Amino acid sequence: MMRNPLLRAPELQAYVFTRLEELCIARKPAKCARGAGQRGGGSKALAAGIECLGLARFAYCIRNARCSFGDAQTSQPTRMKRKAAAAAQAEQPEDGPSTSAPSSEPSRVVYLGHIPHGFYEKQLKEYFSQFGKVSRVRLSRSKKSGKSKHYAFLEFASPEVAAIASEAMDGYMLFTQKLVSRVLPAEEVHPDLFKGANRVFKQTPWAKIERERQNRDRTPAEAEKRQRQAVERDLRRQRRIAQASIEYEYEGLETALPKKAKKTKFDD
């Protein structure tokens, strides 16, 4: 039984035996009194533990003891960690480590959410100019339709004005929407956050572009191709009607097309 690889380490064996004695004495003191003196015997002590606790309970105790032993071992600093700590301590000045936090510039960017419909770039800049100078405004819009996503980012000239505007407008009722406002930390401000800001949005007339594309003048080759495709679709429709055993006849598109001129070949 001592061939179990989980119990090869002497420290782990001693830890397991100690836990077994505690559990056995707490569970069945009279029966484990004789097993307590067999701690040094190894297999006899394990046999006494199995007899006292049962196999399932014994395996559970071994597993918990191994986990606890592993946690205790891993909690101790390794050699690499000790070397790294010694190197860091050697690099510190003689006066001791600096306790001052790194200075960071306050953010001037305000996030504004739950913006109502109709409150766009122009309205945002005009409204928030009452707090101070607004240097940049970027309203998030859909790439496909160009409609507002109802949140925006505003950059003020000074961080103090940004903090005042954010505090004043957080929870403010604008039309039917309750605004959400907060100052973005400097580490959350992406370099491309204001890409395309301060630019008048021009909506692309996709319907007009598609209408003009469909109604454009086509070349003779394109017109002939469209006619041929329309005739092929009509023939497929007629075949589907016939396969469905529906007696229905109509004048197809092929008869409506102008007939091609026949070429007459004369013998010499």
Secondary structure, DSSP 8 states (H G I E B T S, - for coil): -TT-GGG-SHHHHHHHHHHHHHHHHHH-HHHHHHHHTTGGGTHHHHHHHHHHH-HHHHHHHHHHHHHHHHHHHHHS--HHHHHHHHHHHHHS-TT-------------EEEEES--TT--HHHHHHHHTTTS-EEEEEEEE-TTT--EEEEEEEEESSHHHHHHHHHHHTT-EETTEE-EEEE--GGG--TTTTTT-S-------HHHHHHHHHTS---HHHHHHHHHHHHHHHHHHHHHHHHTT-------HHHHS-----------
